[in-house]
Amino acid sequence: MVVAGDDALAHRLAAELRGVYGEQVTLVVPPAQRRVRPPVVGRARATALFDRVSAAVNRASGNGDSGVARTEPPRSDRVLEAADLTEAVFADAGVERAAALALMYDDDETNIRAALTARRLNPRIRLVLRLYNRRLGQHIEALLDQASALAAAGAGAAGAGGEGDGEAFDASTTVLSDADTAAPALAATAVAGTSKVVQTDGLMLRAVERPPPGPGEVADPGLCTLALLSATTNDPAGADGSESSGAHGPQLLPDERAVAAATGRGTVVLENVSYSGPALSAGRSIMPFGSLLSRRLRWSFAGLVGCVVGLAVASMLVTGEHPLQATYLTLLDLFAINDPAIGKPLGRQILQLFSGLVGLLLLPVLLAAVLEALGTFRSGSALRKPPRGLSGHVVLLGVGKIGTRVLARLRELQIPVVCVEADPEARGLALARRLRVPVVLGDVTQEGVLEAAKIHRAHALLALTSADTMNLEAALYARTVRPDLRVVLRLYDDDFATAVYRTLRAAYPDALTRSRSVSHLAAPAFAGAMMGRQILGAIPVERRVLLFAAVDVGGHAQLEGRTVGEAFRAGAWRVLALDTQRQASGPVSAERASGLVWSLPSTYVLRAEDRVVLAATRRGLAELLGRRPRERAGT
């Protein structure tokens, strides 16, 4: 397999394919001088901040050895350096003989150009593209699949045979976005009690963390229990929830006996599965009429209307006119377009004078209303400021590629958000303006920026900028303002994220801290797509990942001909649902979401023509569906 990219996600994907699936990988990266790396100054500043916190924790605990060993990820079999992905570079990388190619550059245009070249060189190769633009990705996926189908048809007409047709079926194109893959997990982590969400093609899977039951209580398993949380979740010196945590770490896909024996452990259960409905509208939000005028101005209009009604009633009583005629005369007097009441009764003359006086009062009110409405329309296209009484919201730091997707996810969940962004031209500010989300423009490292975002009354802080130093500094400062604040950090390096997570948890044991690496969250889905699997999404369980995939039963001895209970392997995979309206090779779509049966009896026998949705660990999915034997996964 060939992986080409210019950031940490490409290296993470290559390590995932090599270490988990046992694949032979060729990694194509830019030359060293052009490779995208975090700024040296920023990393040094972040490390200095982190060292200060670590030293304080060490002094408090009396433990002088709290360093975290930094291990290099497994190296790929082969590494090529190339400034551009030309035909010569692809030939050197062996694309013409490769089973799959992943294009992981941060630039969409680079990935599209390389995909077109690779499809022309090898129509049967499986392509995985990293694209941020969703709509463009759908068109590119259809275009490349059509090109592969036409090439396969031409090869079949020339006598390629049945084997070539089978390979052509496997030459699919998958377009994924690291932002879309990681955003649900980042958004769910920031909100207590909100389900962890995996959504793709209109299908939504929800999983929720539940605390351990009290004495005499029985935990509700929901549809099924997906994981057991770490036994030392509340112990600052306990397991960090990663794969190296041992027996005290989280257990993914436990059996019923393990769940019953795990007293004092929290659980992650599948609680609800439903269609999420259409995406957010791209149209401009309509401004309500009440927001055009201030409350004081509306009260002024109400007083003037009351005066007009009173004058109309008085005119009707004095002159004996019909109510409509009396109201008409009053309005004429109000706008000073009626004839003077010379020779009229004294009461009529007095009413005309009062009507003129009310008319004079009406003029400044009308002018104020016009000016205020114009100002409201002008400010409607500008960024909103956080309202005074705002509380219980999420402060989102950074609205770049990842932050924009997280903002959309939080708004879909009806969660109040305040964005903090230093760049006035940032990608997500247009979405924030359209959704009327309050925004604070300024550098978070400056005094008063987080205070303007009402951090002291916030529910959580999501630090998602691309700079480790800014995210870490914001988290440390926010914790000084409010020690019990829920904090979620996006950090570039996964080993550094683990170290920060353990140290902040030790320094603030009463507050929830989560450190997330986007490459760590997104790599399993990209690796699954490289293996030709329909990965629906991933749910983080502490520092491990649980994958959801749609799989055809035919051809898999571990599933075909077995009951649902027999097909379940604890710690590896579990069948969750059956697609009763499956098509030949179509993915699980929004139109067919209602055809999924989630309450499958354990005695149901899986047939070759069935398509199932299953939850699996990374190694479990590699063992179940990998092209290589299990023993190669660890070599």
Order of alpha helices (4+ residues) and beta strands (2+ residues): beta-alpha-beta-alpha-beta-alpha-beta-alpha-beta-alpha-alpha-beta-alpha-beta-beta-beta-beta-alpha-beta-alpha-alpha-alpha-beta-alpha-beta-alpha-beta-alpha-beta-alpha-beta-alpha-beta-alpha-beta-beta-alpha-beta-beta-beta-alpha
